[in-house]
C-alpha cells in the first residue's frame, strides 16, 4: 500500500491538470474573448502590399478577428483572395465596405470593415473589396505624381509660352522701374498715403507806416470776406501759366487767399485809425458802408520775368445797396529767384502798396 500511494497521487495530479487545461480552453473559447467565429472570404482587385496571415481585422476601428489565409485567385492573376475569421456577433452586412488600412509609422496593413445600413441583410460568405483598396499612401502619391507629369507633358507648349511671357513682362518692369516709382508716388499723394510731408506756412504782413490820421473814417465800415473764383479759394501758391514749381510742394498761405486778404486789410485800417477801424461784416448787424473786395489775381506770373501779381477790385456800398465809389487796384513786384522766401517778400511789397492805396481811397471817398 505504501508503494502504490505515490503513484495514485501523481495520477490524480496529472488528471486534474488535463481537466484544467481543457477548462481553460473552453473558457477562452466561450468567455475569454474568442467566442464563436464566422469565416468570410474577401476578394481584392489588385495588390495587397504587406498583408500577412494573422493580420488584424477591424470593424469600425475595433479589432474583431484576424486573417487566417491568403492566396492568389487561379482564374484571375490580378485578384487576391483572403480568408478572415471574425467574431460571430460582428454585424457584417451585404453592404459592408472592405478596405486595407496601414497603421502606425511602419504602415502595418490590416483589413478594415466599415458597417453598412442597419436594415441590410446579413452578408454572404464572400465580401468584395473596393477598387484600389490595397493602394498604400506611397503608391497613391506615385499615381498622383504620374498624372501630374502626364498633364505637364500634354501642356508643355503652353507652359513654355507662359513662362516666356512672364519673362518678357518682368523685363518690361525692370526697364520702367523709374516710371513705376513715379506712378506709385503720385498715387500715394493723390490718396493721402505714404509719409506725410511737413507743410510750411507763410503769412502776409499788413503795412504799418500808413502815416498819421489825416481824416477819420466816417460811419461804421465793414469789410466782408472778398469774393474770388474757385481757383483762388486755396492756400497754395498759384502760378501763371499753371505748372508745378520745385520748392513749393510744401508751401501754404496762413489761410485761404480771400480770408488772408480780408484779415490783412482790416489790420491795415487798424494801423491807421484803430478807434474807427472796420469790422468783418459778420460782426455787425447792418453796417453803414461795406468795402466789398473782389480778388481778380493773386499769383506768380512767370512770363517775361517772375513777379508777384495782385489784382483787386474795390467798391464802397451803402446800406441801401448804392455803390458810392469803385476802383481797380493792380500791383506787381519782381521776384529775383522763384523760391518761397523770395516770393512771399515780393507779395508783401505788392500787397502793402495795394493796401495803402485802398486805405487812402476809402478814407477820401467816405
Secondary structure, 3 states (H helix, E strand, C coil): CHHHHHHHHHHHHHHHHHHHHHHHHHHHHHCCCCCCEEEEEEEEECCCCCCCCCCEEEECCEEEEEEEEEEECCCCCCEEEEEEEEECCCCCECCCEEEEEEECCCCEEEEEEECCCCCCCECCCEEECCCCCCCCHHHHHHHHHHHHHHHHHHCHHHHHHHHHHHHHHHHHHHHCHHHHHHHHHHHHHHHCCCCCCCCEEECCCCCCCCCCCCCCCCCCEECCCCECCHHHCCCCCCEECCCCCCCCCCEEECCCHHHHHHHHHHHHHHHHCHHHCCECHHHCCCCCEEEEEEEEEEEEECCCCCEEEEEEEEEEEECCCCEEEEEEEEEEEECCCCCHHHHHHHHHHHHHHHHHHHHHHHHHHC
